[in-house]
Amino acid sequence: MTMGNNSPDLKSGKGGSKDYSKYFDFSDAKVISEEEGKTTYRIKGRTVQINSNPDYKEGKRRGKQEIEVIHFDDEETTRIMEQFRELNSHKQHYYSIATYGCQMNEHDTETMKGMLEQMGYLPVEDRNDADIILLNTCAIRENAEDKVFGELGHLKTLKLEKPGLLLGVCGCMSQEEGVVNRIMAKHGFVDMIFGTHNIHRLPQIIKESLFSKELVVEVWSKEGDIIENLPKKREGMRAWVNIMYGCDKFCTYCIVPFTRGKERSRRPEDVIAEVRELARLGFKEVTLLGQNVNAYGKDFIDKDYTFGDLMDDMRLIDIPRIRFMTSHPRDFDDRLIEVLGKGGNLTEHIHLPVQSGSTAVLKKMSRKYTREAYLELVRKIKASVPNAVLTTDIIVGFPGETEEQFEETLSLVREVGYDMAYTFIYSPREGTPAAAMEDNVPQEVKNGRLKRLNDLIKELSRVSNDRMLGELVEVLVEGESKNNSSVLSGRSRANKLVHFEGPRELIGSFVQVRITDTKTWYIKGDYVAEAAAVL
């Protein structure tokens, strides 16, 4: 691989750094074999098997090809899983997965854990004892990538001590051309690189890497399929359920449409069956997941069935709480608002990312709505959903953002009255349109704006919590406090964190808590024993 010494670093926007954006330069590589679409090379002393490589242009393509529904438990996969169970029956092997990023990444980790344990592997807390270590990565922010590369640096020593260790990088970072090339150039001790579309292929990838002793790269940049019957290892009383994959919005700052593929919805009967099974197993709360969850059903060509229709069907399932993440204001239609207004097991917490309060900035972001349209949507939600609690995502310092435009964001935050917000300083992501824009807001200005925004969010959160003093709140008890075993913690229907004293036996149940004290990010109260209801 040839790297230019004076080319710009497309990830950071700084000149003079190495450019990892080009995939592979095979000019010095020797082709060892080519068969069944796989090419094996010898590059700089390392044997590399390329099954498929990431491609931004391919990742952006949105054709009309029919989405294929693939069942995980096909004959080949079943055979490989059995081979590994046999292997682990003779000598037990262990795995460790580190997860970065969003709920979708967490859910992908549940799937990989399910596959590994069906292969006979067992989890281990100390990764030094693991035989397989996977880093399930996020590509949304630059600091998320920095954390992963820092971890790879730490793991190099462990890999030298345990040459038989299989080390893999997967998830959204693996879908980026520049990231894969950087791993190849700087972290040659990695054994597996696979993407978000290839998670169901984990048994095959492990087999190829383990028995060939090669670095296996398999990153599909295709539009994406739907994989059913994937094993999952869920823990606790809360469950995540993917209802759709991908995103077609192409906001100018966002890499997700490239890393997760086109929008594609699971069939409603499959989603409903999975949630009913979770209810039968005793789960208390389900969160429906999608990069753009309320675009669900818009890709169906054989039926008129929207996210609002799915949520209406969720109300009929005997599970106490249903949530969803993450919605896009463009797809938040009146049908969905009407259904959410029916309440029941549909919680009143709604995460509604705004990103900016300035119409001009929203246009540069290609969000396809105005400040006025967003505020009108908020008005409709609050009019229909009793006690609606809104949270959001906001980016500060987007290219060209003026002080006046940032003030528009502050005024929108005040007007909406968010209970909480995930706030970020803009950082360019290689391959996105915004990365080509002049990043002309000074870092000290970005830092100052973030502080002012966070101070306002804290103020609004505290005001919202103060209003709850004296109220009786339903809490799903999740566990003990890390600092005090006599203090339990859980979440309200509005997703507020609640601390209270009570016996450990309450974990996993719904209880009533009288709020007696408020903090900025959580509330405290007294357990009302006679109102407890263990479901």
N, C-alpha and C positions, 0 to 999 in steps of 0.2 A: 504494500500500500504506500502510495506517495502522498505526503501531506505538504501543502505549501506553507512556508515559514512566515510569509507576510500577508496571508489572506485574512479577511475579517472573520471574527467569531460570530457566526450568524445567530447563535443562541443568546449571547450577551450583548451584542451590538457594539462591542469594543473592537478596535483595530489591533493588529499586531499579534493576535493569538492564532492558534492553529484552527483550520477549518475542517470540522468533522462532518460537514453537510453532505459531501459526496459519499456514495455507498462504498464500493470496493474498487480498488485499482488492481486488476489481476495481471498486470504486465509482468510481474516477477513470479507469478503463481504457476505451479505445475498441476495440470489436470491428471488426477489419478484414475478416476472412473466416472462414467456417466451412465445412469440407468434409471428408468422409471421416473424421469423428471428430477432426479437428484444428481447433483454434481459434487464430487469430492475433490478438494484442492489440497495442495501442500503449499502453505504460505508462511514464510519466515519461521520455518521449523515446526509449524503446527498443522495438523491435519484438520480440515474444516469441511463439514458436510452441509451444503446449502440446499435445503428443501425448497425454500422460497424466501425472498428478501423484501423488506418494506419498500414502498414506492409511493411518494406523496401524490403523484399524478393519478395513479391507480386508486389510491385511497379517496381522492376527491371525486372520482367518477361516480355518477348516479344514473344508471341505466334503467331499463324497464324489465330487466330479467326477473323471472319469477323467483321468489325467495324459496329456498329448499328447506324443508323441515327434516332434520336428521335425527335419528334415534341413536343415543349413545351406545346402547348395549347390542352393537352388531357383532357378527361372528368373530371378526378379527380382534376387536377390543376385548371381547369376552375371553378369547384364548390367551391374550397377553396378560390380562388380569389374573387368570388362573396360573400362568407361569410364575408370576411374581408372588402369588400366595404360596406356591410350592417353595419358592426360594426362601421366603420369610419363615416358613415352617421349619426349615433346617437351621437357619440362623436369623434371629430377629434383627431387623434394621429399623431405623428411626428417621423422622423428618422434622423439619422446622420451617415455618413460613413467616416472613416479616411482611406486613401489609402497610402500604402507604396510600393516602388519598381518600376517595369518597366511599359512600355506602356500596356503590357498584363494585369497587375493588374488594371491599370486605366480603361481599357476596361471592365474588369469584374465588376468594380464599376458602370460603365454606365449601365450594364445589371441588377445589383441588384437594382439600382435606378429605372430602368424601371419597374421591378417587383413590388417593394414596392409602386410605385405611381399608378400602375394598381390595387393594393390592397386597395387603398384609403389613403395611408399614404402621408404626405407632408414633404418636407425637412425643416430643421430648422438650422439656422447658429449657435446658441448657443446650444451646446450639453446638457447643463443642462436642457433644455426644451424638450429633446427628450424622446420618449417612447421606441425606439429601437436604440442602438448604435452598429455598426459593425466596427471591425478593420480588414481591408483587407490587409493581411500581405505578406511580402517578406522573402525568405529564402536564398537568394544568399550570403549575407554577415552577419557576426556575429553581427555587430553593428545595422543592421536592426532589428534583433531579440531583441537586448537590448532595442531599442526604444519602441518596442511593449510592452515588459514586464514593462518598465517604465510607459507607458500609463495605463496599467492595474492597477498598483499601485495607480495612480491618480484617476482612475475610481472607486476604491473600496469605497471611501468616498461617491461618488455620488450614488452608489448602496445601501449603507446603508441608505442614506437619502430618496431614492426612491426604495423601495423593488419591486415595480411593473415594474421597468425598465428591459428590455431584453437586455443583453449584450452578443455579439457574437464575436468569433474569427474565421476568415475564411482565405482562400488563401493558399499560399505555406507553411507557417509555420505549418498550421494545418495538412499537409501531413506527418509531421515528428513525429515519434514515441516518441522521447525524449521530444519534445515540448508539445505534448498533455499530456504526463504524468506530466510534470512540471506544466502545468496549473491545472491539477487535484490535484496535491500535494500542490501547493502554492497559487492558485487563484480560490478557490472553489466557488466564487461568480459569475463566468462566467456561462451563461445559455445555450449557443450554441457553438459547435465547428464543423465546416464543411469544407470540402476540395475543391480543385479546380474542381474535377469531380462532385461535388454535388451542384454547384451554382444554377442550374435549379430547385433544390429541396427546395429552400429557403421558398416558401409558406408553404410546408409541415412541414419543420423544425420549422418555427415560430409557426405554429399551435400546434405542439406537445409540444414545450417548454412552450408556453403561457398557454395552458389548462391543462397540466399535472403538471406544476410547477417543472419539473425535468430538470436536466442538460442533454441535448441531444447531443450525440456524433455521427456524421455520416461522416465518412471519407472513401471514396472508394479508394482502392489502385489498382483497376482494370486497364486494359490497356487503357481504355477510349473510350467514344463514341463521336458522333457529335450531338449537340443539335441545331436544327433549330427553327426559329420563336421566338427566345427569344426577349422579349421587351427590348428596350434600351432608355435611356435618354441621348441624345447628346446635347451639348451646344456649341455655337459659330459657326464658319464656317469651322472647320476642323473636320474630322471624322476618327475613327479607324475601321478597318474591319478585323476580324480574318479570315484568309484563311486556316490555319491549326493549329493543336494543338500538343503538345508533342515534344520529342526529343529522337533520338536513338543513339546519338553520344557517350554518356558516357565518356566525358572528366573527368579525374580522380579527379578534384577539384570541380565538379559541381553537385549540388543536383537536378537540373531541371528535368532530366529524371525520377527521383523518384517521384517528386511532380506533374508533368504534364502528365506523361504517355507516351505511344508510339506515334510515328509520325503518324498522321492521317489527311488527307486532306479533306476539304469540296469539294463537287462537283462543278465544274467550273460554271455550270449554276446557282447555288445558289449564288456564289460569284458575278458573273456578274450582276445578278438581283438586289442584294443588292446595288452594286455601282451605277447602273443605277438609282435606286430609290433615292439614296443620291444626284445624279446629278439633278434629277427632283425637289428635295426639296431645291436646291440652295446651297449645300455645295461646297466650293471652292477647298478643298484639302482632299484627302483620303490617309491614310497610311495603307498599307496591313501588317498585323501582323502575326508573328509566332515565336516560340522559335528558329526555324531553317527554316526561311521563304522560302529559295530557295531550300529546299528539297521537296517543294510542288509537288504533283503529283506522286512522286516516289512509293507511296503505291497503286496507282491505278493498278488493275489487268485486267480491261476491256478496257483500252485505253492508248495510248501513248500521254500524255499531261503533259508538264512540267511547271515550273514556268516561263520560257521564253515565252511559249505559252500563259500563262495567262496574262503576262505583254503586249504581243502583242495585246491581246484582250482589255486590259485596254486602249490602245492608241486610240481605236475607240469610247470610251465613252466620252461624252461631259462634262468633268470635267477638270478644268484647271491644276491641279497638282496631280500626283500620286507618292507616296513614298513607301518605304518598310523597315521593321525592323524585325528581325536582321538576317543577312546572315552569312553563314559559308563558309570559303574559299574552303572547300572540294566540296561543291555543286554549286560553282559559275562557271557554264559551259559556253562554247563558244556560245551556243544558246542565253543565257541570255545576254551576252555581246553584241552580234549582235543586239538584240532587243533594249537594252538600248541606243545603238548608234544611233537609229532612232530619239531619242529626243521627240519632241512634248510635250505632257503633262507629260512624264516621266522625273522627275527631275534628275539633274546631281550629286546630293548628294548621296553618297554610304557609308553606315556604314559597315566596313569590319573588324571585330575583329581579331587581330593577337595574342594577349595574351603574346607572347614572341618573341624576334628576334633570339633566339638560337635554332637550330635544336635539340640539346640534351635536352633542357628543353621542347620543344614542344613534343618530344617523351615521356617524363615522364608525360606530361599532356594528352597524348593520343589524340593529335589534328590531327594526321594522315596526316600532310603535313610538308614539310621542309621550312626552311628560303628561300631557292632558289625558291621553287615552289610558295611561297607566292609573292615574288618579281616579278616572271614571270607573275603571275595573275595581279598584279598591272600594269605591263607594258602593258598587253593586254587591260585592262580597259582604261588606259589613251590614248592608241592609237585609241580606238574605240569611246569613249565617250568624245565629246568636252568639255573642261573646267571641267572635272571630279573633284569633291571635295570629298576627302576621310577622314573619321573619323574612330576611332578604340577603342578597349578595350585592356588594358594591365595590367597584374598582375606582381608585383615585389615581390621578396623574396620567390618564390616558393621553396619548400624543395630541398636543394642541390644546389640552384642557386649560381654560383661563380661570382666573380667580372668580370671575362672575359666574362661570359655568359650575365651578365647585360649590359656590354659594347656593346655586339652584338645587344641587344635591342635598345640601344641609336643610334647605327649606322644605323639600319633599319629604325628607326623613321626619321632620317635625310634624308635617301635615298628616302623614300616614300613622305615625306613632308606633314604629316597630318595637317589638319586645326584645329582639336580638338581631344582629346582623353579622355575617361573615364579611370582613372587610379586607381588601388587598391593595397593595401598591402594584400598579401595572408593570409587568415585565414582558418583553417580547418573546414570542414562541416561534422558533424557526419553522418556516413553511406557511405561516399565516399572513394574510394581507397586512395586518397592523405592523408586522415585523419590518415591512418596507417603508413604513411611515417614519418621519423624523421624531425620535423620542426626545422632545425638546422641553419637557418639564424638568427642571433641576431636581436632583435627588433630595436636597434639603427641603425644597418646596413640597415634594411628594410626602416626605416624612411628616412635615408640619400639618399638611392636610389630613393625613391618616390620623394623627393624634387628635385633631379637632373633631373629626368624624367619630372616632371611638369615644371621646369624651361625651358627645351628644348621645350616642347609643347607650352608654352607661347610665346617663341621666334618665333617659326614657325607660330603660329596663327597670331601674329602681322605682320610678313613679308607678309603672305597671304592677310591680311586686307589692308596693305599699298599699295599693288598692285592694289587695287580697287579705289584709289583716282582718282577722276574725272570721274569715270564710271557712267553710267545711269543704275540703278538697278530696276527691278520689285519687288515690296514689297506687300505682302498680309497683310493689316493692321489689327492687332489683338486687339488693345486697347490702352488706355492711359497709360503713364508712372505713376508708383506709386508715384513718387516724384514730378511730374510736369504735371498738367492736360493739358497744352498746347503742351506737347510733346507726340507724338504717337509712337508706336513701332509695328514692324511686322517682318516677315521672308522673306528672298529672296528665289529664287528657290534653291540656294545652302545651304539653312537652316541657313544663317547668320542672326543674330539679328541686326535690323536697327532701329535707333532712328531718328525722324525728327519732326519739328513743322508743325502742320496743324489742320484743324477743325475736331471736333469729328465726323462729318457726314461721314468722310472717313472710319470709322471702318467697316470692312466687305468687303472692296473693294480692288482692285488692283490699285496701283499708281506707278508712276515712281519717283525715288529719285536719285538726283545727289550726289555722295559721296564726302564730304568735309573734313571729319576728321575720324581718325581711333583710336580705342583702342584695347586692347588685345582680348577681348571677344565680342565686338560689334563695329558697325560702325555708323557714323552719317552723315546726309546729308540734302539737301534742297529738299522739295517737288516741283516737276515740274507740276504745275496745269494743263497746257494745255494737258499734256500727260495722265491725270488720266482716268481710265476706270472702271466704276462701273459695275460689272457683276451681 
